[in-house]
Amino acid sequence: MADEVVLLDFWPSMFGIRVRIALAEKGVKYEYKEEDLKNKSPLLLQMNPVHKKIPVLIHNGRPVCESSIIVEYIDEVWKDKAPLLPSDPYQRAQARFWVDFIDKKMYDSSRKTWTTKGEEQEAAKKEFFEVLKTLEGQLGDKPFFGRDNFGYVDLSLIPFYCWFYTYETCGKFRVEAECPKFIAWVKRCLQRETVAKALPDGKKVFEFVSAMRTNLGLE
């Protein structure tokens, strides 16, 4: 019997995008179901009753939640193609450390660049660049975080790039001016069809964010 794979997702979600890239890297066919986060579907509430969040991967009727866990699950289930995590236990632990760093530090600092203003926004911009420079340091002169191969850390971080136009426009800065190595890494990732096809247009994301900023009284 063929695998039945369904992804509950929301188009601009950087966490959903990482799952889409992982599925594409593995060549897994799946049904995509777009969620309205203001009116969550009964299926989402049933499949993720604890957090009630996207993304949720449903594999043969069984849900897997939380994007980093989903990506690891995909790597383990479809292990015959394009390994995403390193085989070495220490390298695997290091990759998990940096994905945890991205989830905790990158998400919070980047979000504040467009949800705040004034002194709070200036502090957010400083924190955002500190995070990027830390990641640049970890990347070093390697082509990818997974050394020569695109892997778990790369696919977990690259989805944030489709939000960079929003961060830069709202925060009035240019990432490339401060972190050229980071943007060079972005360009290498975008050469992969699995990445280029998964990332929505940055200006479309900005239009979505502008509506939220208006609701927050920031515009």
DRENTOR-907007 format. One record per residue (C-alpha): residue number from 1; residue in one letter; x negated, y negated, z. Coordinates in nm, 2 decimals, padded with zeros to 4 digits. Example, Ala and Ser with C-alpha at 12.3 -4.5 7.8 and 13.67 -1.06 7.14 Angstrom:
BEGIN
<pt><i>1</i><aa>a</aa><east>-01.23</east><north>00.45</north><up>00.78</up></pt>
<pt><i>2</i><aa>s</aa><east>-01.37</east><north>00.11</north><up>00.71</up></pt>
This chain:
BEGIN
<pt><i>1</i><aa>m</aa><east>00.00</east><north>00.00</north><up>00.00</up></pt>
<pt><i>2</i><aa>a</aa><east>-00.13</east><north>-00.35</north><up>-00.10</up></pt>
<pt><i>3</i><aa>d</aa><east>-00.20</east><north>-00.60</north><up>00.18</up></pt>
<pt><i>4</i><aa>e</aa><east>00.07</east><north>-00.85</north><up>00.24</up></pt>
<pt><i>5</i><aa>v</aa><east>-00.10</east><north>-01.18</north><up>00.33</up></pt>
<pt><i>6</i><aa>v</aa><east>00.09</east><north>-01.50</north><up>00.41</up></pt>
<pt><i>7</i><aa>l</aa><east>-00.06</east><north>-01.83</north><up>00.52</up></pt>
<pt><i>8</i><aa>l</aa><east>00.14</east><north>-02.09</north><up>00.71</up></pt>
<pt><i>9</i><aa>d</aa><east>-00.03</east><north>-02.42</north><up>00.66</up></pt>
<pt><i>10</i><aa>f</aa><east>-00.01</east><north>-02.79</north><up>00.61</up></pt>
<pt><i>11</i><aa>w</aa><east>-00.19</east><north>-02.94</north><up>00.30</up></pt>
<pt><i>12</i><aa>p</aa><east>-00.42</east><north>-03.20</north><up>00.47</up></pt>
<pt><i>13</i><aa>s</aa><east>-00.52</east><north>-02.98</north><up>00.76</up></pt>
<pt><i>14</i><aa>m</aa><east>-00.90</east><north>-02.94</north><up>00.78</up></pt>
<pt><i>15</i><aa>f</aa><east>-00.83</east><north>-02.63</north><up>00.99</up></pt>
<pt><i>16</i><aa>g</aa><east>-00.60</east><north>-02.48</north><up>00.73</up></pt>
<pt><i>17</i><aa>i</aa><east>-00.84</east><north>-02.57</north><up>00.45</up></pt>
<pt><i>18</i><aa>r</aa><east>-01.12</east><north>-02.36</north><up>00.61</up></pt>
<pt><i>19</i><aa>v</aa><east>-00.89</east><north>-02.06</north><up>00.60</up></pt>
<pt><i>20</i><aa>r</aa><east>-00.80</east><north>-02.12</north><up>00.23</up></pt>
<pt><i>21</i><aa>i</aa><east>-01.17</east><north>-02.14</north><up>00.15</up></pt>
<pt><i>22</i><aa>a</aa><east>-01.24</east><north>-01.82</north><up>00.34</up></pt>
<pt><i>23</i><aa>l</aa><east>-00.96</east><north>-01.64</north><up>00.15</up></pt>
<pt><i>24</i><aa>a</aa><east>-01.09</east><north>-01.77</north><up>-00.18</up></pt>
<pt><i>25</i><aa>e</aa><east>-01.44</east><north>-01.66</north><up>-00.10</up></pt>
<pt><i>26</i><aa>k</aa><east>-01.31</east><north>-01.31</north><up>-00.04</up></pt>
<pt><i>27</i><aa>g</aa><east>-01.08</east><north>-01.31</north><up>-00.34</up></pt>
<pt><i>28</i><aa>v</aa><east>-00.78</east><north>-01.23</north><up>-00.13</up></pt>
<pt><i>29</i><aa>k</aa><east>-00.44</east><north>-01.30</north><up>-00.29</up></pt>
<pt><i>30</i><aa>y</aa><east>-00.19</east><north>-01.45</north><up>-00.05</up></pt>
<pt><i>31</i><aa>e</aa><east>00.14</east><north>-01.64</north><up>-00.03</up></pt>
<pt><i>32</i><aa>y</aa><east>00.11</east><north>-02.00</north><up>00.08</up></pt>
<pt><i>33</i><aa>k</aa><east>00.39</east><north>-02.15</north><up>00.29</up></pt>
<pt><i>34</i><aa>e</aa><east>00.38</east><north>-02.52</north><up>00.35</up></pt>
<pt><i>35</i><aa>e</aa><east>00.50</east><north>-02.62</north><up>00.70</up></pt>
<pt><i>36</i><aa>d</aa><east>00.68</east><north>-02.94</north><up>00.79</up></pt>
<pt><i>37</i><aa>l</aa><east>00.52</east><north>-03.02</north><up>01.12</up></pt>
<pt><i>38</i><aa>k</aa><east>00.81</east><north>-03.25</north><up>01.22</up></pt>
<pt><i>39</i><aa>n</aa><east>01.05</east><north>-02.96</north><up>01.17</up></pt>
<pt><i>40</i><aa>k</aa><east>00.86</east><north>-02.64</north><up>01.23</up></pt>
<pt><i>41</i><aa>s</aa><east>01.00</east><north>-02.33</north><up>01.06</up></pt>
<pt><i>42</i><aa>p</aa><east>01.14</east><north>-02.04</north><up>01.27</up></pt>
<pt><i>43</i><aa>l</aa><east>00.87</east><north>-01.82</north><up>01.12</up></pt>
<pt><i>44</i><aa>l</aa><east>00.59</east><north>-02.05</north><up>01.25</up></pt>
<pt><i>45</i><aa>l</aa><east>00.75</east><north>-02.06</north><up>01.60</up></pt>
<pt><i>46</i><aa>q</aa><east>00.79</east><north>-01.68</north><up>01.59</up></pt>
<pt><i>47</i><aa>m</aa><east>00.44</east><north>-01.61</north><up>01.47</up></pt>
<pt><i>48</i><aa>n</aa><east>00.26</east><north>-01.86</north><up>01.70</up></pt>
<pt><i>49</i><aa>p</aa><east>00.49</east><north>-01.90</north><up>02.00</up></pt>
<pt><i>50</i><aa>v</aa><east>00.20</east><north>-02.01</north><up>02.23</up></pt>
<pt><i>51</i><aa>h</aa><east>00.06</east><north>-02.31</north><up>02.04</up></pt>
<pt><i>52</i><aa>k</aa><east>00.33</east><north>-02.36</north><up>01.77</up></pt>
<pt><i>53</i><aa>k</aa><east>00.05</east><north>-02.48</north><up>01.54</up></pt>
<pt><i>54</i><aa>i</aa><east>-00.08</east><north>-02.41</north><up>01.19</up></pt>
<pt><i>55</i><aa>p</aa><east>-00.27</east><north>-02.24</north><up>01.04</up></pt>
<pt><i>56</i><aa>v</aa><east>-00.13</east><north>-01.89</north><up>01.10</up></pt>
<pt><i>57</i><aa>l</aa><east>-00.24</east><north>-01.60</north><up>00.89</up></pt>
<pt><i>58</i><aa>i</aa><east>00.02</east><north>-01.32</north><up>00.87</up></pt>
<pt><i>59</i><aa>h</aa><east>-00.14</east><north>-00.99</north><up>00.76</up></pt>
<pt><i>60</i><aa>n</aa><east>00.10</east><north>-00.71</north><up>00.70</up></pt>
<pt><i>61</i><aa>g</aa><east>00.35</east><north>-00.87</north><up>00.94</up></pt>
<pt><i>62</i><aa>r</aa><east>00.10</east><north>-00.94</north><up>01.22</up></pt>
<pt><i>63</i><aa>p</aa><east>-00.01</east><north>-01.30</north><up>01.30</up></pt>
<pt><i>64</i><aa>v</aa><east>-00.36</east><north>-01.42</north><up>01.36</up></pt>
<pt><i>65</i><aa>c</aa><east>-00.38</east><north>-01.78</north><up>01.50</up></pt>
<pt><i>66</i><aa>e</aa><east>-00.66</east><north>-02.04</north><up>01.54</up></pt>
<pt><i>67</i><aa>s</aa><east>-00.86</east><north>-02.12</north><up>01.23</up></pt>
<pt><i>68</i><aa>s</aa><east>-01.21</east><north>-02.01</north><up>01.35</up></pt>
<pt><i>69</i><aa>i</aa><east>-01.06</east><north>-01.68</north><up>01.48</up></pt>
<pt><i>70</i><aa>i</aa><east>-00.87</east><north>-01.64</north><up>01.15</up></pt>
<pt><i>71</i><aa>v</aa><east>-01.19</east><north>-01.69</north><up>00.95</up></pt>
<pt><i>72</i><aa>e</aa><east>-01.38</east><north>-01.43</north><up>01.16</up></pt>
<pt><i>73</i><aa>y</aa><east>-01.08</east><north>-01.19</north><up>01.11</up></pt>
<pt><i>74</i><aa>i</aa><east>-01.09</east><north>-01.24</north><up>00.73</up></pt>
<pt><i>75</i><aa>d</aa><east>-01.46</east><north>-01.17</north><up>00.73</up></pt>
<pt><i>76</i><aa>e</aa><east>-01.42</east><north>-00.85</north><up>00.93</up></pt>
<pt><i>77</i><aa>v</aa><east>-01.12</east><north>-00.72</north><up>00.73</up></pt>
<pt><i>78</i><aa>w</aa><east>-01.24</east><north>-00.80</north><up>00.38</up></pt>
<pt><i>79</i><aa>k</aa><east>-01.61</east><north>-00.72</north><up>00.46</up></pt>
<pt><i>80</i><aa>d</aa><east>-01.69</east><north>-00.58</north><up>00.11</up></pt>
<pt><i>81</i><aa>k</aa><east>-01.73</east><north>-00.92</north><up>-00.05</up></pt>
<pt><i>82</i><aa>a</aa><east>-01.91</east><north>-01.25</north><up>00.03</up></pt>
<pt><i>83</i><aa>p</aa><east>-02.01</east><north>-01.21</north><up>00.40</up></pt>
<pt><i>84</i><aa>l</aa><east>-01.93</east><north>-01.54</north><up>00.59</up></pt>
<pt><i>85</i><aa>l</aa><east>-02.10</east><north>-01.47</north><up>00.93</up></pt>
<pt><i>86</i><aa>p</aa><east>-02.46</east><north>-01.36</north><up>00.96</up></pt>
<pt><i>87</i><aa>s</aa><east>-02.52</east><north>-00.99</north><up>01.03</up></pt>
<pt><i>88</i><aa>d</aa><east>-02.79</east><north>-01.07</north><up>01.29</up></pt>
<pt><i>89</i><aa>p</aa><east>-02.62</east><north>-01.10</north><up>01.64</up></pt>
<pt><i>90</i><aa>y</aa><east>-02.83</east><north>-01.40</north><up>01.74</up></pt>
<pt><i>91</i><aa>q</aa><east>-02.76</east><north>-01.59</north><up>01.42</up></pt>
<pt><i>92</i><aa>r</aa><east>-02.39</east><north>-01.50</north><up>01.45</up></pt>
<pt><i>93</i><aa>a</aa><east>-02.39</east><north>-01.64</north><up>01.80</up></pt>
<pt><i>94</i><aa>q</aa><east>-02.56</east><north>-01.96</north><up>01.67</up></pt>
<pt><i>95</i><aa>a</aa><east>-02.30</east><north>-02.00</north><up>01.39</up></pt>
<pt><i>96</i><aa>r</aa><east>-02.02</east><north>-01.97</north><up>01.64</up></pt>
<pt><i>97</i><aa>f</aa><east>-02.18</east><north>-02.23</north><up>01.86</up></pt>
<pt><i>98</i><aa>w</aa><east>-02.19</east><north>-02.48</north><up>01.58</up></pt>
<pt><i>99</i><aa>v</aa><east>-01.83</east><north>-02.41</north><up>01.47</up></pt>
<pt><i>100</i><aa>d</aa><east>-01.73</east><north>-02.47</north><up>01.83</up></pt>
<pt><i>101</i><aa>f</aa><east>-01.93</east><north>-02.80</north><up>01.83</up></pt>
<pt><i>102</i><aa>i</aa><east>-01.74</east><north>-02.90</north><up>01.51</up></pt>
<pt><i>103</i><aa>d</aa><east>-01.40</east><north>-02.82</north><up>01.66</up></pt>
<pt><i>104</i><aa>k</aa><east>-01.47</east><north>-03.01</north><up>01.98</up></pt>
<pt><i>105</i><aa>k</aa><east>-01.69</east><north>-03.30</north><up>01.88</up></pt>
<pt><i>106</i><aa>m</aa><east>-01.63</east><north>-03.36</north><up>01.50</up></pt>
<pt><i>107</i><aa>y</aa><east>-01.25</east><north>-03.35</north><up>01.52</up></pt>
<pt><i>108</i><aa>d</aa><east>-01.21</east><north>-03.58</north><up>01.82</up></pt>
<pt><i>109</i><aa>s</aa><east>-01.47</east><north>-03.84</north><up>01.71</up></pt>
<pt><i>110</i><aa>s</aa><east>-01.35</east><north>-03.85</north><up>01.35</up></pt>
<pt><i>111</i><aa>r</aa><east>-00.99</east><north>-03.88</north><up>01.45</up></pt>
<pt><i>112</i><aa>k</aa><east>-01.06</east><north>-04.18</north><up>01.67</up></pt>
<pt><i>113</i><aa>t</aa><east>-01.20</east><north>-04.37</north><up>01.37</up></pt>
<pt><i>114</i><aa>w</aa><east>-00.85</east><north>-04.41</north><up>01.23</up></pt>
<pt><i>115</i><aa>t</aa><east>-00.63</east><north>-04.40</north><up>01.54</up></pt>
<pt><i>116</i><aa>t</aa><east>-00.80</east><north>-04.68</north><up>01.73</up></pt>
<pt><i>117</i><aa>k</aa><east>-00.91</east><north>-05.04</north><up>01.67</up></pt>
<pt><i>118</i><aa>g</aa><east>-01.13</east><north>-05.31</north><up>01.83</up></pt>
<pt><i>119</i><aa>e</aa><east>-01.39</east><north>-05.20</north><up>02.08</up></pt>
<pt><i>120</i><aa>e</aa><east>-01.24</east><north>-04.85</north><up>02.11</up></pt>
<pt><i>121</i><aa>q</aa><east>-01.29</east><north>-04.80</north><up>01.73</up></pt>
<pt><i>122</i><aa>e</aa><east>-01.65</east><north>-04.93</north><up>01.75</up></pt>
<pt><i>123</i><aa>a</aa><east>-01.72</east><north>-04.67</north><up>02.02</up></pt>
<pt><i>124</i><aa>a</aa><east>-01.56</east><north>-04.40</north><up>01.81</up></pt>
<pt><i>125</i><aa>k</aa><east>-01.77</east><north>-04.49</north><up>01.50</up></pt>
<pt><i>126</i><aa>k</aa><east>-02.09</east><north>-04.47</north><up>01.71</up></pt>
<pt><i>127</i><aa>e</aa><east>-01.98</east><north>-04.13</north><up>01.85</up></pt>
<pt><i>128</i><aa>f</aa><east>-01.88</east><north>-04.01</north><up>01.50</up></pt>
<pt><i>129</i><aa>f</aa><east>-02.23</east><north>-04.09</north><up>01.36</up></pt>
<pt><i>130</i><aa>e</aa><east>-02.40</east><north>-03.93</north><up>01.66</up></pt>
<pt><i>131</i><aa>v</aa><east>-02.21</east><north>-03.61</north><up>01.57</up></pt>
<pt><i>132</i><aa>l</aa><east>-02.30</east><north>-03.63</north><up>01.20</up></pt>
<pt><i>133</i><aa>k</aa><east>-02.67</east><north>-03.69</north><up>01.29</up></pt>
<pt><i>134</i><aa>t</aa><east>-02.67</east><north>-03.39</north><up>01.52</up></pt>
<pt><i>135</i><aa>l</aa><east>-02.53</east><north>-03.18</north><up>01.24</up></pt>
<pt><i>136</i><aa>e</aa><east>-02.78</east><north>-03.33</north><up>01.00</up></pt>
<pt><i>137</i><aa>g</aa><east>-03.06</east><north>-03.23</north><up>01.24</up></pt>
<pt><i>138</i><aa>q</aa><east>-02.93</east><north>-02.87</north><up>01.25</up></pt>
<pt><i>139</i><aa>l</aa><east>-02.91</east><north>-02.86</north><up>00.87</up></pt>
<pt><i>140</i><aa>g</aa><east>-03.26</east><north>-02.98</north><up>00.84</up></pt>
<pt><i>141</i><aa>d</aa><east>-03.40</east><north>-02.91</north><up>00.49</up></pt>
<pt><i>142</i><aa>k</aa><east>-03.19</east><north>-02.60</north><up>00.44</up></pt>
<pt><i>143</i><aa>p</aa><east>-02.94</east><north>-02.60</north><up>00.15</up></pt>
<pt><i>144</i><aa>f</aa><east>-02.66</east><north>-02.48</north><up>00.37</up></pt>
<pt><i>145</i><aa>f</aa><east>-02.61</east><north>-02.43</north><up>00.74</up></pt>
<pt><i>146</i><aa>g</aa><east>-02.62</east><north>-02.06</north><up>00.66</up></pt>
<pt><i>147</i><aa>r</aa><east>-02.97</east><north>-02.11</north><up>00.53</up></pt>
<pt><i>148</i><aa>d</aa><east>-02.97</east><north>-02.01</north><up>00.16</up></pt>
<pt><i>149</i><aa>n</aa><east>-02.61</east><north>-01.90</north><up>00.16</up></pt>
<pt><i>150</i><aa>f</aa><east>-02.28</east><north>-02.09</north><up>00.20</up></pt>
<pt><i>151</i><aa>g</aa><east>-02.13</east><north>-01.94</north><up>00.52</up></pt>
<pt><i>152</i><aa>y</aa><east>-01.92</east><north>-01.98</north><up>00.84</up></pt>
<pt><i>153</i><aa>v</aa><east>-02.05</east><north>-02.32</north><up>00.95</up></pt>
<pt><i>154</i><aa>d</aa><east>-02.04</east><north>-02.46</north><up>00.60</up></pt>
<pt><i>155</i><aa>l</aa><east>-01.68</east><north>-02.36</north><up>00.54</up></pt>
<pt><i>156</i><aa>s</aa><east>-01.57</east><north>-02.48</north><up>00.88</up></pt>
<pt><i>157</i><aa>l</aa><east>-01.72</east><north>-02.83</north><up>00.83</up></pt>
<pt><i>158</i><aa>i</aa><east>-01.67</east><north>-02.91</north><up>00.47</up></pt>
<pt><i>159</i><aa>p</aa><east>-01.29</east><north>-02.95</north><up>00.50</up></pt>
<pt><i>160</i><aa>f</aa><east>-01.35</east><north>-03.27</north><up>00.70</up></pt>
<pt><i>161</i><aa>y</aa><east>-01.49</east><north>-03.43</north><up>00.39</up></pt>
<pt><i>162</i><aa>c</aa><east>-01.15</east><north>-03.48</north><up>00.23</up></pt>
<pt><i>163</i><aa>w</aa><east>-01.08</east><north>-03.72</north><up>00.52</up></pt>
<pt><i>164</i><aa>f</aa><east>-01.40</east><north>-03.92</north><up>00.48</up></pt>
<pt><i>165</i><aa>y</aa><east>-01.23</east><north>-04.18</north><up>00.25</up></pt>
<pt><i>166</i><aa>t</aa><east>-00.99</east><north>-04.24</north><up>00.54</up></pt>
<pt><i>167</i><aa>y</aa><east>-01.26</east><north>-04.26</north><up>00.81</up></pt>
<pt><i>168</i><aa>e</aa><east>-01.47</east><north>-04.50</north><up>00.59</up></pt>
<pt><i>169</i><aa>t</aa><east>-01.18</east><north>-04.72</north><up>00.48</up></pt>
<pt><i>170</i><aa>c</aa><east>-01.03</east><north>-04.75</north><up>00.83</up></pt>
<pt><i>171</i><aa>g</aa><east>-01.37</east><north>-04.78</north><up>01.01</up></pt>
<pt><i>172</i><aa>k</aa><east>-01.53</east><north>-05.00</north><up>00.74</up></pt>
<pt><i>173</i><aa>f</aa><east>-01.85</east><north>-04.80</north><up>00.70</up></pt>
<pt><i>174</i><aa>r</aa><east>-02.02</east><north>-04.57</north><up>00.45</up></pt>
<pt><i>175</i><aa>v</aa><east>-02.14</east><north>-04.22</north><up>00.56</up></pt>
<pt><i>176</i><aa>e</aa><east>-02.39</east><north>-04.19</north><up>00.28</up></pt>
<pt><i>177</i><aa>a</aa><east>-02.58</east><north>-04.50</north><up>00.40</up></pt>
<pt><i>178</i><aa>e</aa><east>-02.64</east><north>-04.35</north><up>00.74</up></pt>
<pt><i>179</i><aa>c</aa><east>-02.64</east><north>-03.98</north><up>00.67</up></pt>
<pt><i>180</i><aa>p</aa><east>-02.77</east><north>-03.91</north><up>00.31</up></pt>
<pt><i>181</i><aa>k</aa><east>-02.88</east><north>-03.55</north><up>00.39</up></pt>
<pt><i>182</i><aa>f</aa><east>-02.52</east><north>-03.48</north><up>00.51</up></pt>
<pt><i>183</i><aa>i</aa><east>-02.37</east><north>-03.61</north><up>00.18</up></pt>
<pt><i>184</i><aa>a</aa><east>-02.63</east><north>-03.42</north><up>-00.02</up></pt>
<pt><i>185</i><aa>w</aa><east>-02.50</east><north>-03.10</north><up>00.16</up></pt>
<pt><i>186</i><aa>v</aa><east>-02.14</east><north>-03.20</north><up>00.08</up></pt>
<pt><i>187</i><aa>k</aa><east>-02.23</east><north>-03.23</north><up>-00.29</up></pt>
<pt><i>188</i><aa>r</aa><east>-02.38</east><north>-02.88</north><up>-00.29</up></pt>
<pt><i>189</i><aa>c</aa><east>-02.07</east><north>-02.74</north><up>-00.12</up></pt>
<pt><i>190</i><aa>l</aa><east>-01.85</east><north>-02.91</north><up>-00.38</up></pt>
<pt><i>191</i><aa>q</aa><east>-02.03</east><north>-02.72</north><up>-00.66</up></pt>
<pt><i>192</i><aa>r</aa><east>-01.85</east><north>-02.41</north><up>-00.53</up></pt>
<pt><i>193</i><aa>e</aa><east>-01.52</east><north>-02.36</north><up>-00.70</up></pt>
<pt><i>194</i><aa>t</aa><east>-01.37</east><north>-02.21</north><up>-00.38</up></pt>
<pt><i>195</i><aa>v</aa><east>-01.44</east><north>-02.55</north><up>-00.20</up></pt>
<pt><i>196</i><aa>a</aa><east>-01.36</east><north>-02.79</north><up>-00.49</up></pt>
<pt><i>197</i><aa>k</aa><east>-01.02</east><north>-02.63</north><up>-00.54</up></pt>
<pt><i>198</i><aa>a</aa><east>-00.93</east><north>-02.62</north><up>-00.17</up></pt>
<pt><i>199</i><aa>l</aa><east>-01.00</east><north>-02.98</north><up>-00.08</up></pt>
<pt><i>200</i><aa>p</aa><east>-00.72</east><north>-03.23</north><up>-00.15</up></pt>
<pt><i>201</i><aa>d</aa><east>-00.79</east><north>-03.57</north><up>-00.30</up></pt>
<pt><i>202</i><aa>g</aa><east>-00.93</east><north>-03.81</north><up>-00.03</up></pt>
<pt><i>203</i><aa>k</aa><east>-00.70</east><north>-04.10</north><up>-00.15</up></pt>
<pt><i>204</i><aa>k</aa><east>-00.40</east><north>-03.87</north><up>-00.11</up></pt>
<pt><i>205</i><aa>v</aa><east>-00.50</east><north>-03.80</north><up>00.25</up></pt>
<pt><i>206</i><aa>f</aa><east>-00.55</east><north>-04.17</north><up>00.30</up></pt>
<pt><i>207</i><aa>e</aa><east>-00.19</east><north>-04.24</north><up>00.19</up></pt>
<pt><i>208</i><aa>f</aa><east>-00.06</east><north>-03.98</north><up>00.43</up></pt>
<pt><i>209</i><aa>v</aa><east>-00.27</east><north>-04.13</north><up>00.71</up></pt>
<pt><i>210</i><aa>s</aa><east>-00.16</east><north>-04.49</north><up>00.63</up></pt>
<pt><i>211</i><aa>a</aa><east>00.20</east><north>-04.39</north><up>00.70</up></pt>
<pt><i>212</i><aa>m</aa><east>00.10</east><north>-04.25</north><up>01.04</up></pt>
<pt><i>213</i><aa>r</aa><east>-00.11</east><north>-04.56</north><up>01.12</up></pt>
<pt><i>214</i><aa>t</aa><east>00.20</east><north>-04.77</north><up>01.05</up></pt>
<pt><i>215</i><aa>n</aa><east>00.40</east><north>-04.56</north><up>01.29</up></pt>
<pt><i>216</i><aa>l</aa><east>00.12</east><north>-04.60</north><up>01.55</up></pt>
<pt><i>217</i><aa>g</aa><east>00.13</east><north>-04.98</north><up>01.50</up></pt>
<pt><i>218</i><aa>l</aa><east>-00.22</east><north>-04.99</north><up>01.37</up></pt>
<pt><i>219</i><aa>e</aa><east>-00.13</east><north>-05.15</north><up>01.04</up></pt>
